[in-house]
Amino acid sequence: MLARLIALSIKHASLVIAASGLVLLIAGLKIGRVPVDVFPELNAPTVVVMSESGGLAADEVEMTVTFPIEAAVSGLPGTRRVRSASATSLSIVWVEFDWRTDIYRARQLVSERLAAARESLPPGVHSEITPITSITGEIMLLSVSAKDGTTTPLELRAYAEFDLRNRLLAVPGVAQVVALGGELPQYQVHVRQDRLALLGLTMEEVAEAARNAHSTATAGYLSDVNSLELPIRQVARVTSVEDIRNTIVRFAGTTPVTIGQVADVSLGASPRRGTAADRGMDAVVLSVQKSPQTNTLALTRAIDAALDQAEAAAPAGIRLNREAFRASDFITRAVRNVVVVLRDATIIVAIILVMFLMSARTTFITLTALPLSLALAFLALWAMGLSINVMTLGGLAVAIGELVDDAIIDVENVHRRLRENAALPAESRRPVAQVVLDASNEIRSSVVFATLIICMVFVPLLFLEGLEGRFFRPLGVAYIVSIMASLVVALTLTPALCRVLLGRRGTEAHRHAEQDGWLVRHLKRAYAPLLNGALRRRGMLLVLTGVLAGASLLLAGTFGRSFLPSFNEGTFTVFLMAPPGTSLGESDRLARGVERQLSEIPSVKSVTRRTGRAERDEHAEPVSSSEIEVTVLPGGSRESVREEIDAVLARVPGITTMVGQPIEHRLSHILSGTPAAIAINVYGDDLNTLRLLAKQIEGELRSMPGTRDVNANREVMVASVPIRYRHQDLAAAGLTPGDAARQVQQALYGETVAQVSEGTRRYDVVVRLDPAERERLDQVEDLILRGTSGALVRLSQVADVGLERTSNLITRENAQRKAVISANVGDGHNLGDLVEAVRTRVDPIVHKAGYTVAYGGQFEAQQSATRTISIMGVGVAIAMFLLLQVSTGSARTSLLVMLNLPMALIGGVLAIYVTESPSLWGNTLALVGLGGRAYVAPVISVASMVGFITLFGIAVRNGLLLVNHYAHLQTHDGLSLSESITRGSMERLVPILMTALTAALGLFPLALAAGEPGSELIAPLATVVLGGLITSTSLNLFVVPAAYSLAFSARNAGGMRAAFARVIPFRRGVKNNASPS
């Protein structure tokens, strides 16, 4: 079938060329429609259920709200994990599904179960499913602040909440906008107890009056008024504070008693649970979150357009800053860097082709494989719904040097056969089309099998699950698609162009048939004696290769392990945790001081702070926590800024700190629910035991070298005010526990009874006790309750009120309570070794208490990826061997080809050692026990493992091309074994060098870009491939011929020398007229 395809391509060359141009045109039109993002969609299908529970303590929230919801949603089809957090007044349940679950199906399932669970929740608990967002989808932070200080916090929040937020939510693709800071306006009805008692009223009566103060209702229609049907509207809207004040509660005889007589009514600020600042000024910070599968760059442009309109219409005293954090900045830099790498790699590949081929036409034919292969790959990615991101671009960048390999082999063989044909007498020459067809068919089998092998080694990436699968699967798909596209080009366009461009050079080809380019001549002259020496000392060469491969394995055994390299995002996220129970005011003061010092760092562009929790935030953050975004100036030193941040934090006593980056800490949240690389989860039932174990483990981790940002579980004991009712006293007062609880809740927590609309703004109307009467514990005890008979009693007469310590936060996973201890990896250490050291200390502590422990975070993902790649790698190696056996027809030959694997391993391991060692010379001395310094283990990440996958495929392909050519010379040209090895090696020297150099040097710009945005994951991969190709290519040209001769011949080295004399009869200064290129 493939021979037929090649024949048709040659016969209809013009049609093939025209179709190729059409593909390029279509790809150019479609590429602008492909979504662009920094990473593939990483969001696990997760449904978040958030419940506000009106002042309940954390343990009460757990038992009465969280547990019923967990019980309802656990066991849903495809559920992977159910996590929850119960805090004062708040319950959040995360239902995580398998990665392949449809999110809309998952939301439907949870919604159905939640509807049933609501019946068992306490009265007044409001549960809702939050909008679909991507955990890496916080694409922008905006701040709204006052220009001149005249705009009040109420005005700032009102503008941000009701005007700006609504405008942003109207942009397609924006899933949620969460505002924090300022003061949220609300109509407040602050009731005075003494006035209630004087007039004989209750809080419930005041609340009912306020509820009825605002009404809009219909009253039917007037059916025929001048032939018109007129709807009747009843409008009794509240338009001012006076309207609420003048609302009648009831009549005392004929005298009306109004709300204003028993309460102070004002437009005030709702109780704050968080504050925010930008550049040292109080501000409202809005977090803009996108929907999954949304084009981040296109959405950012749409948001900017909406903000331009908002700024034009904004009040005069308001400043809008959209530069606090923009994910698009990192995406733009990352994608631009990878595109530049692709460009530079293309230039390098072109230079290599020109140097070797020394022919404009052959270079042009070979280079056409690049744009057409990329165009076909982009169209395939678009058809599969994949976005353009650093991973798909990385797959193309890794493949860039290999996209021309199939074309190189085909063009080189066609060019050589055309020269040989042109050198024949005129009567013996075959038609050009036949020569092109025969030459293409000659290498067809090798090219197809080699391409299949390269694609096969990437199969393990397609089986990666979880976050690592979301990262690397698109890279594998892009690589496989582009390589298969290059095969299609090599079987269609390349023969067609050879027929059109090379077939017209008959006499010219004859004149130059005896000439090689200067580079090729020098390479062959240098290679011939080296190959002769290798064949004469083949045993020694094979032993030496085995020793080097063994040494590289031993060296690799000293390497540490990590999941992903660190990203260069240009923004640091600084977490501050004041002691639990710290008030919002004190937390704000502490964070403001840190913020001021961070702003003074020279290379810092902006500092934006958020303290506490926003109303719609799906994270259970206490008021004692702060998050500060520190953006580095373009061109600023990221390392120096990090050092200065650490120095600032070291000067702040009494708070726990952690430094990360926006995307990195969100990735950690996906893996373990914490922003750190290592998460230690201790499971058990007793909160006191969990708390003690967490503190003990925290102490152990802090004492260990290599750990940083150690943070114990945020669950601690904090002061609370429990109200314990005495049932006998309640009965005597004519009260039920439910009646008493409702009255206390209404007085202290308040009740939202209505909403007042002012244009597009909607303000809550809240009734609660006057703040001056609920500030102290004795005032709580003096709360007046009214029994069913109308009798008034103090709260202290029916309940015990006092101080008590209780849990501030209770976390659970799969129906088990847990404590979480998190940590990051310090400089000079690696994730794998550190976790192993942590295990030796932590496991005995936990097991002694009879509890269980699990290690999550990046370590878990790294182990999962390593396990999958290793298991699948064994399967791929077996499949590779079987495929080689089909191609070569010999098990012995297949094993010889697979000798390239250890040869490639040598260079890959050395590349990691050289690039990852902090001090190469010092580390080498330490490795052998000299120099008096500790050995710092180089780190191998999942990205590096993917590099070895790529490397093994390329290395095996080159070996296959070599041994298949030996077999072809023996079966078709009738050469002896010795002659086929020597001549075949010389004839394949140029194709092997060209394919290896284009693959290796095509990755050189990528390896040099290590640490640049967008190259963090791909540069380690490129480094491994680059190093491995150096050794595998060098050894392949000598070890494979030596091993082949040793395996298939008992002849001595003299027989090989005689073969050299027959096949390569040149001397210094004499041209090799018969040698092929």
C-alpha angles and dihedrals in degrees: 000000000000091000088054090050092052092047092051091048091054093044093049097033095146092053092049092050092049092048090051090054089050090052090053091050094049091047090051090053095045100044092075090059096054111104114250122212139148095247137008115272102290101178115122111219099268130167115201121205113195122190128188109206107184107244102327116150120248096259091048090049089051095052101037103032114015098042096052091048092047091049090051098050100036113102096029112149111275096012110156101177140349116210128179142181123201118195135158107305092349138089124180122184120188114200107195119195133195113288093250095052117117107246094217091053089049092051091050092052093048092045091055093050092044091054089058093044094054090073091066097047121102118265114274095027111131116201125185140165110243121232120275108269136161115244087222089042100096092116101167144019117204128187129205115199140159118269098206105012094254095103109090125226088248092056092045093052094043091054093044095043103042106023110027097033093050091048091053094046088056090064109099110245097031107118102179141357115201118195124201130178137032119063121296109224121233137161105253125203105192108191123210114220095208091056092048091052092046093053096035095241132140132221089245091058091051091047091050091050092050089048090055095044091083120052141152118180142154127241103194126258143300097233103201120020109150087334092307132116109223123195115222114226126192110207120187102149124163109240101168146015089261091062090059093043092053095049110117117238095187142312125270095207102307094336116098118226111211132200089248090062094060103027143039109239122199145142100254143148124287116236108284124231095175147022134203140197139186123202090348096307127111107258147158110249118203121200111207114205125191131217117252117270091025121139102247097202094047091046091049090053090050091049091049089053090051091048091051088057091044093052091050091055098036120119114267097251098053127097120200119203116189096172099078090102130345120178088197090069092061092041092051093048093044096048092042091052093051091047089052089051090052090050094048091046090052091052092049091049090050092051091051091051093049092048094051103035098036087197127108093207098049090044091051093049092049094046093052087071089069103061095035094048090048091047092052090046093051091049090050092049090049091050090050092051095243121149130230105256139141091276098052090040087047091055089053091045092052090049096043095097092044096051089080096041096089090045091048092054092046096044093045092051094044091047092050094047092048090052091049090048092048090051091060123091112276093251091054098049119111124220113280093238090055092049091050091048094048093045092050092047090048093067097027096100094047093047094048095046092044091051092048090051092051091050092044094059089060093057093094089064090059090058097052112118133202124015093335089056092050089052103045104025092076089050090053093046092049091048095048093044093050093047092049089048089054089052091053090050091048091052096045120017097031095057089043093053091044089054092049102038105027099034092068095060099078103136093029090053089050091052092052100034092107095053132088124188117269093252093050092048092052093046093051092046090053095042099050099068092040091053090047090053092048092052092049092050098034096137093053091046093053092048091049091050091051091051092050092048091049092048091050090052090052090048091049088053089065093056123108124228134235137168106227133354117250117273126233099223100156091233131082124207113212117196120202121190116188116197110292111264093036110142122246091247093055093043089051091051093050094046092046090057092051090046092054093052093047090052089059094061105112098227095046116111100188142349122209123182135197121186124189125351133314121227096252098034114127092210119091095227117166122223088255093070128084134186121202124191112208113192118200120221115252106269093018120134109260092195095052092047090052090051091051091048089053090049092052093049092048089061094056111085127203100026133096115232139192130181123205141134128265099249095035095053092047090052089053089050089056091052102043111355091252130095093234133090095237123046120183111197116197114192127203145115107249115078094202092055092046090050093051093046091050093053092046092050090046090056092050092050094048090054093052122094113239100036126109137169091029111184127178123213112297089227106110138145114271132178118268138169111237119192110208113191123217106221096206093053091046091053091049090054092048094250134128120211089250093053093048093046093050093051093048092047091049092050099045107024097028133219129254103224103170147350126240118211122214107176106300092344122095120195125194119236107219126188118200142133119291110272092235089063098051104046101096138045093244090055090056089052090051095055110133118232126190120218126214090264091054094254116146122224135173117244090240088061092063104026144037112241121189147124121288135168117238139162116285095200134014119194125194138183125195091348094309127110113238144185119217125210115184135189142167129225117261126227114283094025134092134224100240098050092041093054091049089053090047091052093056090057103035103042096064091049094052097040091050088060091050093244130122130241134201129185117223141163125068092340092062091049092047092052092047093050093046092049094049095046091047096049094042090043091062090051092048091049090055092046090047091053092050091048091049090050090053090049098045100027090224133091090204092054091047091055090049090054091051089058083086090073097070089039090056091044091061095061095039093054092046091050091055092046093051097044099039100044110099090212114016098197095041093046092050091052090048090050091060093040099260135114098047095254133112120262111246107209115229111234127240114199133189086263089058090050089054086052090058089050090055092044096052092053094052093044094051091048092057091050091049092052090053100049093041089056090051089054092046092053091049097047102035105027097034096233123157122248093260093046093046091052095049097040094039091051091051093047093048095044094090098043091047093048092045095049092044094046094046090049094044102038090040084065094045095091089049092052090048090052092065109145095019117122109273095018099073095098099034101043094068088050091051092048092056093048093046093051094042094050091054092059098033094050094044093048094037091064091056110020097050094051090046094047092044092053092045093049098046104031138050091196119124128240090267089067089053092050090052089052090052091051091053099041102035107034098164130123129198110292094017119108118237098234096178100041116110122225 
